[in-house]
Amino acid sequence: MAPQQIFVGGYDHAIDSFIFDEAEGTLVKTHSTLQSSPGPSWQHLVPEHRLLFSGCEGPEGGIGYLDSYKIGEDGSLTKVDRKECVQGCVSMDMGKNGFLVTASYDASGVNTYYVKETGEIVPLQKLMFVLPDGQAGHPDIDPVRQDAAHPHEARIDPTGKFLLIPDLGSDYLRIFSITYGEKGEDTRIEEVEPLICTTRAGPRHCYFDRTGKFMYLVEELASMVRVYQVEYTGPRGIDFTPVQRISSLGLGKGPADTRVQKLKAAEVAISPCDKHLYISNRYDRSMPDGTDSIAHFLINPDDGTLTFVELTSAGGINPRHIRLSPDGSWLCIATQDTNRVAMFKRDIDTGSILDEVIAEGQSGQPVCITWDTRQMMLGQIFSRPFIPSGLDLSDKTIVVTGANTGLGFECAKHLAKLKVSKLILGCRSIDKGNRAKEIILSDIAARFTDIEVWELDQCKYASVIAFGKRVRTTLSRLDGFICNAGVAMRDYTGAEDLEATITINVISTILLAISVLPKLRETSASLGGIPTNLSIVGSSVHIFGEHKLLVNPSLARGGKPVDTFDAVSDPDFAVMSVPGNPMSPQYTLSKTLLHALAAELAARSSRPDLNERVTVNWLNPGWCVSDIDRHDKNQPQGFFARLLRYLIQRTTEQGSPMKVESFRRDYGVNS
């Protein structure tokens, strides 16, 4: 993995820039700025514009600020703008069209802004809160922490239509509707009926799963986690049905009482697969070494309920903030009282957090961690896939789709040189496939390989089904199947009653994978349980593919029920291109959908009780020069787009080894 950029805000008044190098096991501070002093306690990254926004709590009794920074290529921060906010800014979130909102704990208010692509900040609204009638002086509240309304977080729901403000002081989850204007400056919020929490719960932070069906609310003062089912109905337009309340310390624990205990739950994080949830516990000191804990729960995908798994060490005292890396393989923990930022490796399959601290860096009273999602670019520039030495495929049968051109063709060439016994090229055009076959066999190193060209058109489901049947019925074995075929279109084109990018990249790819899975299982069983390989060519851009229709498909039909794939294929909603952007948003979305389906397939691919083991690989060859966008007649040709392609695009020969590497013998788990 290439080095990754991380930003850490702390109560020593600095925002620190770190580089995390997994290979070297280091977390090195490279830059620091004091320009958001005092108290830069929350940061928000806008990767597409290379901007970082930071809240400045400000002095007690004074005013706070919202600051914007331009991120340099070396991770340095250059201040762009500063605007006032209510004192005590502790959180922020962004919606659509440059809408940004801050929540301020100390002085009990929120501010809204319109932020421009340049980093310029335009103030919009300021709202102040007071305690509900009858709460002040109530014998059951925490008199120290609930002396006033204390908004602790700003969280926009997955549809972008509602703003949630957990108010720790009021025991409210305040709810606002968001109305976006034609211009960013016209966006407004309006408060609706709040969700009333249990007395002395102290709602702190909340988090939605990626389906938008469930919301998890951390109750700091009670050290509990409340699970809600989310429905977009009722007078508010969004409704929360309580499902479960469980201690942040696990089973058998009741609500804490901060009037006599120091224990406080803090942050919540959910894995990219939506199967694991983590809570940081402050001052529980429950670990053998006297450190605080991170609680791990399994998420039931059907009803959202949590099952406690274990407590692991936070590596220090007062883990105010935790953040998972974008791919979910690392957990970064900021322990405020230990002045420490630590990296813990996470087991992708089990969700377990390993006790060993892989890397750590010193930061003064760290309270917020922000991963820079540009690691895709760093990996693109500084790392290259490679062919593992000593790899011999002489007894294998492997299928590659989209094999007559681009990455598929280069992958087929590598496989033939590695002496694969039988190689099937899945191609839309038999003539082009045969020409590719001739080129491959012209290399003397490929003389041991029997190559066949089979027709496959992923625009047509019938062709996909027929191809899968041919694999199952005519091949004596199948050791590997590489789902490589795909497109990136900028003009709307239909295929099988859907937009073609969705049909080809998502539906047909998964249909093909399911179709050949029985043969992969059969081959594994015949080999005594040795894993066979199903490789799906993805992309790290899947992390950018957020789309309101994934959460609420009915938006595409005026509130009427509609299938997700129909919704994202609606011509009125499908975003095929953005001027100047070299990446099609619809292509990015297709990879998001494919990633989610591939993860589900991986969980069901093997049947160990029958000695059938299939490794499902999600492959990222990087951004390569190929004809995946051959249908695109309007590729961005501006200076920036051309420069970006020139500087960082790989050749297909450089990217294709990633697809071969998955056949290493030590790839024994889903990756």
VMD Tcl script that draws the C-alpha trace (Angstrom):
set ca {
  {0.00 0.00 0.00}
  {1.25 3.47 -0.82}
  {1.86 6.02 1.97}
  {-1.32 7.72 3.16}
  {-1.95 11.25 4.40}
  {-3.69 11.85 7.73}
  {-4.63 15.13 9.41}
  {-4.97 15.39 13.21}
  {-6.48 18.31 15.12}
  {-5.70 18.71 18.81}
  {-6.14 20.80 21.92}
  {-2.51 21.88 21.75}
  {-3.97 24.23 19.09}
  {-2.24 22.54 16.12}
  {-3.45 20.70 13.04}
  {-0.75 18.12 12.30}
  {-0.11 16.42 8.96}
  {1.11 12.81 9.13}
  {2.24 10.28 6.55}
  {1.36 6.68 7.37}
  {3.60 4.15 5.64}
  {2.27 0.64 6.11}
  {5.34 -1.01 4.56}
  {7.74 0.80 6.88}
  {5.42 0.69 9.90}
  {5.78 4.41 10.49}
  {3.52 7.37 11.21}
  {5.60 10.50 10.64}
  {4.54 14.09 11.31}
  {5.47 16.20 8.28}
  {3.78 19.56 8.86}
  {1.90 21.48 11.53}
  {-0.09 24.73 11.61}
  {-1.37 26.82 14.51}
  {-3.63 28.99 12.38}
  {-6.84 27.46 13.77}
  {-5.87 28.15 17.37}
  {-7.36 27.81 19.90}
  {-8.97 24.36 19.81}
  {-9.09 23.01 16.22}
  {-11.25 20.12 17.40}
  {-12.86 18.98 14.12}
  {-11.77 18.82 10.48}
  {-13.64 17.97 7.28}
  {-11.91 17.06 4.01}
  {-13.19 17.88 0.51}
  {-10.84 15.69 -1.56}
  {-12.04 16.73 -5.01}
  {-11.08 20.36 -4.34}
  {-8.09 19.61 -2.06}
  {-9.65 21.59 0.78}
  {-9.65 21.03 4.53}
  {-12.13 22.85 6.76}
  {-11.44 23.19 10.47}
  {-13.51 24.39 13.37}
  {-11.81 26.61 15.92}
  {-13.51 26.39 19.33}
  {-12.27 29.82 20.33}
  {-11.61 31.12 23.84}
  {-14.08 30.57 26.67}
  {-16.72 33.29 26.47}
  {-15.48 34.45 23.09}
  {-16.34 33.48 19.54}
  {-15.36 30.50 17.40}
  {-14.30 30.27 13.79}
  {-14.58 28.14 10.69}
  {-11.31 28.04 8.73}
  {-10.54 26.72 5.25}
  {-7.17 25.46 3.99}
  {-5.76 24.44 0.65}
  {-3.92 21.12 0.89}
  {-0.48 21.08 -0.70}
  {0.95 18.05 -2.48}
  {3.27 17.53 0.49}
  {0.40 17.64 3.00}
  {1.06 21.22 4.09}
  {-1.91 23.51 4.75}
  {-2.31 27.05 3.40}
  {-5.07 29.09 4.99}
  {-7.67 30.45 2.58}
  {-10.50 31.97 4.64}
  {-11.91 32.40 8.15}
  {-15.45 33.21 9.26}
  {-17.03 33.47 12.70}
  {-19.18 30.76 14.28}
  {-20.77 30.18 17.66}
  {-18.06 29.58 20.30}
  {-17.14 25.95 20.95}
  {-17.25 24.42 17.44}
  {-16.79 20.65 17.89}
  {-18.18 19.14 14.67}
  {-19.18 19.84 11.07}
  {-20.63 18.09 8.05}
  {-21.26 18.89 4.39}
  {-24.33 18.38 2.24}
  {-24.89 19.19 -1.41}
  {-24.02 22.31 -3.40}
  {-21.32 23.49 -1.00}
  {-23.60 23.45 2.07}
  {-21.65 23.13 5.35}
  {-22.92 23.18 8.94}
  {-21.07 23.44 12.26}
  {-22.20 22.47 15.77}
  {-20.90 24.40 18.79}
  {-21.01 22.77 22.23}
  {-20.04 25.57 24.60}
  {-22.32 28.38 23.44}
  {-25.23 26.14 22.32}
  {-25.68 26.82 18.61}
  {-25.18 25.87 14.98}
  {-24.01 27.84 11.95}
  {-24.58 27.14 8.28}
  {-22.42 28.22 5.35}
  {-22.01 28.05 1.61}
  {-18.40 27.13 0.78}
  {-16.98 27.67 -2.69}
  {-14.57 25.44 -4.59}
  {-11.85 28.01 -3.89}
  {-12.31 27.64 -0.13}
  {-14.13 30.94 0.29}
  {-16.72 30.74 3.10}
  {-20.11 32.51 2.92}
  {-22.07 32.61 6.24}
  {-25.78 31.78 6.02}
  {-27.69 31.06 9.27}
  {-27.01 31.04 13.01}
  {-29.39 29.20 15.36}
  {-29.14 29.17 19.17}
  {-30.66 26.59 21.53}
  {-31.89 26.49 25.13}
  {-32.78 23.61 27.45}
  {-36.31 22.15 27.20}
  {-38.82 23.46 29.73}
  {-38.45 21.74 33.09}
  {-35.02 20.24 32.49}
  {-32.89 22.83 34.28}
  {-32.39 21.67 37.85}
  {-34.10 18.31 37.27}
  {-32.77 15.82 39.86}
  {-32.02 13.12 37.27}
  {-29.83 15.12 34.91}
  {-26.06 15.54 35.10}
  {-25.73 19.04 36.62}
  {-22.24 19.58 35.17}
  {-22.70 18.33 31.60}
  {-26.38 19.24 31.20}
  {-26.38 22.80 32.52}
  {-27.33 24.10 29.05}
  {-28.09 22.91 25.54}
  {-24.88 21.38 24.16}
  {-24.93 20.43 20.45}
  {-22.12 17.91 20.04}
  {-22.27 16.92 16.38}
  {-23.61 17.91 12.97}
  {-24.63 14.90 10.89}
  {-26.40 15.03 7.51}
  {-28.42 11.94 6.64}
  {-27.54 9.84 3.54}
  {-30.22 11.50 1.40}
  {-28.78 14.93 2.14}
  {-32.25 16.22 3.08}
  {-32.02 16.20 6.88}
  {-29.58 17.52 9.46}
  {-29.24 15.76 12.84}
  {-27.77 17.53 15.89}
  {-27.22 15.32 18.96}
  {-27.76 17.75 21.87}
  {-25.99 16.26 24.88}
  {-27.29 18.89 27.29}
  {-30.96 18.65 26.29}
  {-31.17 14.86 25.77}
  {-32.48 15.67 22.29}
  {-31.62 14.56 18.82}
  {-32.49 17.82 17.09}
  {-33.73 17.40 13.51}
  {-33.75 19.94 10.69}
  {-35.04 19.77 7.13}
  {-32.64 21.10 4.49}
  {-33.96 23.08 1.53}
  {-31.36 23.56 -1.18}
  {-31.70 26.69 -3.26}
  {-30.80 27.09 -6.91}
  {-27.72 28.95 -5.70}
  {-25.60 27.71 -2.81}
  {-26.24 30.90 -0.87}
  {-29.96 30.13 -0.83}
  {-29.80 26.85 1.14}
  {-31.73 26.95 4.43}
  {-32.46 24.65 7.39}
  {-35.64 24.55 9.46}
  {-36.06 22.70 12.78}
  {-38.76 20.04 13.05}
  {-39.88 17.97 16.02}
  {-36.86 16.53 17.88}
  {-36.30 12.93 18.89}
  {-36.45 12.87 22.69}
  {-33.85 10.60 24.30}
  {-33.76 8.92 27.70}
  {-33.05 11.28 30.60}
  {-29.31 11.64 31.24}
  {-28.49 9.75 28.03}
  {-26.33 12.60 26.76}
  {-26.53 11.97 22.98}
  {-23.09 12.73 21.54}
  {-22.53 11.31 18.03}
  {-24.59 9.34 15.52}
  {-23.79 7.30 12.43}
  {-25.85 5.85 9.58}
  {-25.05 2.55 7.94}
  {-24.47 2.79 4.20}
  {-27.97 1.56 3.33}
  {-29.49 4.42 5.29}
  {-31.86 1.95 6.99}
  {-30.29 2.14 10.46}
  {-28.86 4.88 12.64}
  {-26.61 4.35 15.67}
  {-26.62 6.98 18.42}
  {-23.86 7.11 21.06}
  {-25.18 8.19 24.46}
  {-22.09 9.61 26.15}
  {-23.40 10.12 29.68}
  {-25.02 6.67 29.86}
  {-22.26 4.94 27.82}
  {-24.93 3.22 25.77}
  {-25.55 2.78 22.03}
  {-29.08 3.21 20.75}
  {-30.09 1.52 17.47}
  {-32.87 3.06 15.37}
  {-34.60 1.92 12.21}
  {-34.89 4.83 9.78}
  {-37.92 5.46 7.57}
  {-38.60 8.51 5.46}
  {-42.21 8.97 6.54}
  {-44.29 10.89 9.05}
  {-44.73 14.61 9.73}
  {-40.98 15.23 9.94}
  {-40.27 13.37 6.70}
  {-37.82 11.15 8.60}
  {-38.80 8.78 11.39}
  {-36.73 6.81 13.91}
  {-38.02 3.59 15.50}
  {-35.96 2.40 18.50}
  {-34.72 -1.16 18.02}
  {-32.09 -1.77 20.70}
  {-30.13 -0.12 23.50}
  {-26.86 -1.78 24.54}
  {-23.91 -0.79 26.70}
  {-20.80 0.52 24.96}
  {-18.89 -1.92 27.18}
  {-20.78 -4.95 25.93}
  {-23.20 -7.47 27.36}
  {-24.37 -7.48 30.97}
  {-23.72 -3.78 31.52}
  {-26.36 -1.21 32.33}
  {-26.34 2.55 31.78}
  {-23.41 4.39 33.33}
  {-23.86 7.44 35.56}
  {-21.40 10.27 34.98}
  {-22.48 11.90 38.23}
  {-20.46 9.24 40.07}
  {-18.37 7.67 37.25}
  {-15.79 9.08 34.88}
  {-16.67 6.54 32.13}
  {-17.88 8.18 28.90}
  {-18.58 6.67 25.47}
  {-17.20 8.82 22.68}
  {-16.96 7.95 18.99}
  {-18.65 5.44 16.68}
  {-17.35 3.96 13.42}
  {-18.81 1.39 11.00}
  {-16.79 -0.80 8.63}
  {-17.17 -0.29 4.85}
  {-19.01 -3.63 4.62}
  {-21.62 -2.51 7.20}
  {-20.98 -5.64 9.28}
  {-18.92 -4.26 12.17}
  {-19.39 -1.33 14.54}
  {-16.83 0.15 16.92}
  {-17.26 2.42 19.96}
  {-14.46 4.15 21.87}
  {-14.80 4.19 25.67}
  {-13.09 6.92 27.67}
  {-11.77 6.37 31.20}
  {-13.07 2.82 31.56}
  {-9.48 1.57 32.19}
  {-10.77 -1.96 31.55}
  {-7.71 -3.33 29.76}
  {-5.05 -5.35 31.63}
  {-2.49 -2.60 31.02}
  {-4.83 0.04 32.45}
  {-5.70 1.62 29.11}
  {-9.17 2.47 27.84}
  {-11.07 0.26 25.40}
  {-12.56 -0.03 21.93}
  {-15.75 -2.11 21.80}
  {-16.43 -4.27 18.74}
  {-19.98 -5.30 17.74}
  {-21.41 -7.34 14.87}
  {-24.28 -5.72 12.95}
  {-27.31 -7.80 11.99}
  {-28.05 -6.71 8.39}
  {-31.75 -7.56 8.73}
  {-32.72 -5.50 11.77}
  {-29.58 -3.48 12.55}
  {-29.18 -4.94 16.05}
  {-25.74 -5.26 17.62}
  {-24.06 -8.35 19.06}
  {-21.11 -7.67 21.34}
  {-17.85 -9.34 20.27}
  {-14.98 -8.03 22.38}
  {-13.11 -5.16 23.99}
  {-9.62 -4.32 22.78}
  {-7.11 -1.77 24.01}
  {-7.28 1.78 22.73}
  {-3.54 2.03 23.27}
  {-3.88 4.92 25.70}
  {-6.21 7.06 27.80}
  {-9.22 9.05 26.57}
  {-9.75 7.77 22.99}
  {-11.86 10.75 21.99}
  {-11.78 9.92 18.29}
  {-11.41 6.85 16.06}
  {-11.46 6.58 12.28}
  {-11.28 3.60 9.95}
  {-9.17 3.91 6.82}
  {-11.26 4.22 3.64}
  {-10.70 0.54 2.80}
  {-11.36 -0.55 6.39}
  {-8.00 -2.27 6.91}
  {-6.73 0.12 9.62}
  {-8.19 1.77 12.72}
  {-6.60 5.05 13.75}
  {-7.13 6.02 17.41}
  {-6.51 9.43 18.98}
  {-5.95 9.16 22.75}
  {-6.20 12.72 24.01}
  {-4.64 12.28 27.46}
  {-1.75 10.16 26.11}
  {-0.90 12.67 23.34}
  {-0.83 9.77 20.91}
  {-2.16 8.81 17.49}
  {-1.89 5.06 16.90}
  {-2.55 2.69 14.01}
  {-4.05 -0.73 14.62}
  {-4.37 -3.38 11.92}
  {-7.91 -4.62 11.38}
  {-8.83 -8.13 10.21}
  {-11.12 -7.49 7.23}
  {-12.88 -10.86 7.55}
  {-13.52 -11.06 11.32}
  {-13.48 -7.34 12.04}
  {-11.13 -7.89 14.98}
  {-8.75 -5.11 15.96}
  {-5.26 -6.48 16.54}
  {-3.63 -5.49 19.82}
  {-0.26 -4.66 18.31}
  {0.35 -0.97 17.61}
  {1.66 -0.95 14.07}
  {2.68 2.70 14.00}
  {2.30 5.67 16.28}
  {3.00 9.38 16.26}
  {3.01 12.11 18.87}
  {0.37 14.81 18.65}
  {-0.67 17.24 21.38}
  {-4.03 16.21 22.88}
  {-5.38 14.80 19.58}
  {-9.16 14.93 19.21}
  {-9.94 14.50 15.49}
  {-8.53 12.24 12.76}
  {-9.13 12.79 9.05}
  {-7.90 10.36 6.40}
  {-7.03 11.92 3.07}
  {-8.70 9.81 0.38}
  {-6.02 10.83 -2.09}
  {-4.15 7.60 -1.22}
  {-5.54 6.37 -4.53}
  {-3.38 9.00 -6.26}
  {-0.35 8.24 -4.09}
  {-0.67 4.56 -4.92}
  {-1.15 5.42 -8.56}
  {2.14 7.35 -8.61}
  {4.40 5.48 -6.19}
  {3.42 1.82 -6.44}
  {3.20 -0.71 -9.25}
  {1.66 -4.19 -9.35}
  {4.15 -6.96 -10.06}
  {4.23 -10.59 -11.20}
  {5.17 -12.79 -8.20}
  {8.42 -14.66 -8.79}
  {8.26 -18.43 -9.17}
  {4.57 -18.49 -10.10}
  {3.80 -21.56 -12.26}
  {0.30 -22.08 -13.68}
  {1.09 -25.13 -15.79}
  {-1.81 -27.22 -14.49}
  {-4.43 -24.47 -14.44}
  {-7.48 -23.51 -16.48}
  {-8.25 -19.81 -16.35}
  {-10.86 -17.59 -18.03}
  {-10.37 -13.87 -18.72}
  {-13.24 -11.70 -19.97}
  {-12.68 -8.61 -22.10}
  {-9.46 -10.34 -23.16}
  {-8.87 -9.01 -26.67}
  {-7.87 -5.49 -25.61}
  {-6.49 -3.37 -22.78}
  {-5.93 -4.81 -19.33}
  {-7.61 -8.12 -20.20}
  {-5.30 -8.65 -23.16}
  {-2.17 -7.83 -21.16}
  {-3.34 -10.12 -18.36}
  {-3.85 -12.97 -20.85}
  {-0.31 -12.44 -22.17}
  {1.11 -12.70 -18.63}
  {-0.89 -15.86 -17.93}
  {0.34 -17.53 -21.11}
  {3.96 -16.73 -20.21}
  {3.35 -18.37 -16.83}
  {2.48 -21.62 -18.69}
  {-1.22 -21.76 -17.87}
  {-2.49 -25.00 -19.44}
  {-5.81 -23.74 -20.79}
  {-6.73 -20.10 -21.32}
  {-10.21 -18.98 -22.36}
  {-10.52 -15.50 -23.85}
  {-14.03 -14.10 -23.42}
  {-14.52 -11.52 -26.18}
  {-17.40 -9.63 -27.72}
  {-15.88 -10.11 -31.19}
  {-14.57 -13.55 -32.16}
  {-12.45 -12.01 -34.93}
  {-10.75 -9.60 -32.53}
  {-10.33 -12.41 -30.03}
  {-8.58 -14.59 -32.61}
  {-6.23 -11.73 -33.49}
  {-5.39 -11.36 -29.80}
  {-4.80 -15.12 -29.61}
  {-2.35 -14.98 -32.52}
  {-0.36 -12.19 -30.86}
  {-0.18 -14.06 -27.57}
  {0.95 -17.32 -29.21}
  {3.62 -15.50 -31.22}
  {5.64 -15.28 -27.99}
  {7.66 -18.48 -27.62}
  {7.03 -18.41 -23.85}
  {3.33 -19.06 -24.54}
  {3.87 -22.27 -26.50}
  {2.63 -24.44 -23.59}
  {-0.81 -22.80 -23.47}
  {-3.97 -24.01 -25.21}
  {-5.98 -20.85 -26.00}
  {-9.65 -20.74 -26.98}
  {-11.76 -17.72 -27.89}
  {-15.38 -17.72 -26.68}
  {-18.02 -15.13 -27.50}
  {-19.26 -12.96 -24.61}
  {-21.32 -9.78 -24.91}
  {-22.09 -8.29 -21.49}
  {-24.63 -5.94 -23.03}
  {-26.87 -8.99 -23.36}
  {-27.93 -11.16 -20.44}
  {-28.57 -14.11 -22.75}
  {-24.93 -14.05 -23.86}
  {-23.75 -13.92 -20.23}
  {-25.95 -16.86 -19.23}
  {-24.84 -18.90 -22.25}
  {-21.17 -18.21 -21.47}
  {-21.60 -19.34 -17.88}
  {-23.35 -22.52 -18.96}
  {-20.54 -23.28 -21.40}
  {-17.98 -22.89 -18.59}
  {-19.92 -25.22 -16.30}
  {-20.62 -27.94 -18.90}
  {-17.54 -28.06 -21.16}
  {-14.52 -27.35 -18.95}
  {-13.13 -30.23 -16.91}
  {-11.85 -27.80 -14.27}
  {-11.78 -24.06 -13.53}
  {-8.97 -22.72 -11.36}
  {-9.52 -19.05 -11.94}
  {-12.04 -16.66 -13.46}
  {-11.17 -12.98 -14.02}
  {-14.16 -10.68 -14.51}
  {-12.39 -7.94 -16.41}
  {-14.83 -6.60 -19.02}
  {-16.19 -3.10 -18.36}
  {-16.95 0.30 -19.88}
  {-16.80 3.97 -18.87}
  {-19.32 5.98 -20.89}
  {-20.06 9.70 -20.89}
  {-23.12 9.58 -23.14}
  {-26.29 7.88 -21.95}
  {-26.77 4.51 -23.70}
  {-29.28 1.82 -22.84}
  {-28.70 -1.94 -22.50}
  {-31.24 -4.45 -21.19}
  {-33.57 -1.64 -20.06}
  {-30.85 -0.06 -17.88}
  {-28.06 2.44 -18.45}
  {-25.26 0.48 -20.16}
  {-22.56 1.20 -17.54}
  {-24.77 -0.38 -14.87}
  {-25.72 -3.33 -17.09}
  {-22.16 -4.18 -18.16}
  {-20.09 -3.26 -15.09}
  {-22.50 -4.42 -12.40}
  {-25.37 -6.72 -13.39}
  {-23.61 -8.78 -16.05}
  {-20.39 -9.01 -14.05}
  {-22.10 -10.40 -10.95}
  {-24.40 -12.61 -13.04}
  {-21.33 -14.06 -14.72}
  {-19.55 -14.60 -11.39}
  {-22.56 -16.41 -9.91}
  {-22.89 -18.48 -13.07}
  {-19.33 -19.86 -12.90}
  {-19.20 -20.23 -9.10}
  {-20.40 -23.88 -9.14}
  {-17.47 -24.86 -11.37}
  {-14.98 -23.07 -9.12}
  {-16.41 -24.89 -6.10}
  {-16.35 -28.22 -7.90}
  {-12.69 -27.77 -8.86}
  {-11.70 -26.82 -5.31}
  {-13.40 -29.92 -3.90}
  {-11.66 -32.16 -6.46}
  {-8.32 -30.69 -5.34}
  {-8.95 -31.46 -1.69}
  {-10.10 -27.98 -0.73}
  {-7.33 -25.95 -2.40}
  {-8.89 -22.54 -3.09}
  {-9.82 -21.55 -6.62}
  {-9.94 -17.86 -7.56}
  {-12.74 -15.55 -8.64}
  {-11.28 -12.12 -9.38}
  {-13.47 -9.07 -9.95}
  {-11.74 -6.04 -11.43}
  {-12.76 -3.05 -9.38}
  {-11.27 0.34 -8.63}
  {-10.43 2.39 -5.56}
  {-12.77 5.08 -6.95}
  {-15.64 3.03 -5.51}
  {-15.22 5.08 -2.32}
  {-16.36 8.20 -4.20}
  {-19.54 6.67 -5.57}
  {-22.02 8.00 -3.03}
  {-25.42 8.61 -4.56}
  {-28.72 9.63 -2.99}
  {-30.56 7.00 -5.04}
  {-28.63 4.19 -3.33}
  {-30.29 5.23 -0.09}
  {-33.72 6.19 -1.37}
  {-34.38 4.86 -4.90}
  {-37.97 6.12 -4.78}
  {-36.64 9.64 -5.40}
  {-36.41 8.73 -9.08}
  {-40.15 8.07 -9.25}
  {-41.60 10.80 -7.08}
  {-41.69 8.67 -3.94}
  {-43.04 5.50 -5.56}
  {-41.17 2.22 -4.88}
  {-38.54 1.50 -7.51}
  {-35.62 -0.90 -7.93}
  {-32.19 0.61 -7.17}
  {-30.78 -0.33 -10.58}
  {-33.76 1.24 -12.33}
  {-33.30 4.38 -10.24}
  {-29.60 4.88 -10.99}
  {-30.35 4.25 -14.67}
  {-33.01 6.94 -14.85}
  {-31.88 9.49 -17.50}
  {-32.97 12.33 -15.23}
  {-30.69 11.16 -12.41}
  {-27.74 9.36 -14.05}
  {-24.72 11.69 -14.08}
  {-22.65 10.55 -17.04}
  {-20.06 13.33 -16.99}
  {-18.93 16.49 -15.23}
  {-17.09 19.15 -17.27}
  {-13.33 18.92 -16.73}
  {-13.55 15.74 -14.64}
  {-11.65 12.84 -16.25}
  {-13.76 10.31 -14.32}
  {-17.40 9.58 -15.17}
  {-19.59 9.76 -12.01}
  {-21.73 6.91 -13.39}
  {-18.60 4.77 -13.76}
  {-17.62 5.56 -10.16}
  {-21.12 4.65 -8.99}
  {-21.00 1.37 -10.91}
  {-17.84 0.42 -9.00}
  {-19.53 1.29 -5.70}
  {-22.42 -1.04 -6.52}
  {-20.06 -3.74 -7.79}
  {-17.94 -3.53 -4.64}
  {-20.98 -4.01 -2.41}
  {-22.19 -7.01 -4.42}
  {-18.68 -8.52 -4.58}
  {-18.42 -8.31 -0.79}
  {-21.71 -10.18 -0.42}
  {-20.57 -12.78 -2.95}
  {-17.28 -13.25 -1.08}
  {-19.19 -14.02 2.12}
  {-21.11 -16.80 0.35}
  {-18.57 -18.19 -2.12}
  {-16.96 -20.93 -0.02}
  {-18.55 -23.95 1.60}
  {-15.82 -25.38 3.87}
  {-18.07 -28.18 5.14}
  {-18.09 -29.50 1.55}
  {-14.37 -28.79 1.07}
  {-15.25 -26.06 -1.46}
  {-13.09 -22.96 -1.06}
  {-13.25 -20.04 -3.47}
  {-11.18 -16.90 -2.92}
  {-12.94 -13.77 -4.16}
  {-10.48 -10.99 -5.02}
  {-11.32 -7.30 -5.52}
  {-8.60 -6.04 -7.84}
  {-7.50 -2.44 -8.32}
  {-5.10 -2.17 -11.28}
  {-5.07 1.63 -10.97}
  {-5.92 4.26 -13.55}
  {-4.58 2.90 -16.82}
  {-4.41 4.08 -20.42}
  {-6.85 1.72 -22.11}
  {-9.92 1.74 -24.30}
  {-12.37 1.15 -21.45}
  {-13.80 4.54 -22.42}
  {-13.72 3.75 -26.13}
  {-17.41 4.69 -26.37}
  {-16.62 8.14 -25.01}
  {-16.56 10.71 -27.79}
  {-16.25 13.59 -25.35}
  {-13.34 12.81 -23.05}
  {-12.17 15.89 -21.14}
  {-9.37 17.42 -23.16}
  {-8.71 20.48 -21.00}
  {-5.20 21.23 -19.81}
  {-5.74 19.76 -16.34}
  {-7.29 16.53 -17.63}
  {-4.48 16.04 -20.17}
  {-1.82 16.80 -17.55}
  {-3.37 14.39 -15.06}
  {-3.46 11.61 -17.63}
  {0.12 12.29 -18.65}
  {1.51 12.36 -15.11}
  {-0.18 9.45 -13.38}
  {-1.91 7.07 -15.79}
  {-0.33 3.64 -15.98}
  {-0.01 1.58 -19.11}
  {-2.14 -1.56 -19.28}
  {1.07 -3.58 -19.08}
  {1.88 -1.88 -15.77}
  {-1.59 -2.40 -14.34}
  {-2.30 -5.94 -15.51}
  {0.02 -7.84 -13.10}
  {-2.48 -7.10 -10.32}
  {-4.83 -9.58 -11.97}
  {-2.15 -12.26 -12.11}
  {-0.95 -11.76 -8.55}
  {-4.25 -13.11 -7.22}
  {-3.12 -16.60 -8.27}
  {-0.37 -16.73 -5.66}
  {-0.63 -19.83 -3.48}
  {-0.69 -17.78 -0.28}
  {-3.88 -15.99 -1.32}
  {-5.97 -18.21 0.90}
  {-8.55 -15.69 2.11}
  {-10.94 -13.31 0.43}
  {-8.99 -10.16 -0.38}
}
mol new
graphics top color blue
foreach p $ca { graphics top sphere $p radius 0.5 }
foreach p [lrange $ca 0 end-1] q [lrange $ca 1 end] { graphics top cylinder $p $q radius 0.2 }
display resetview
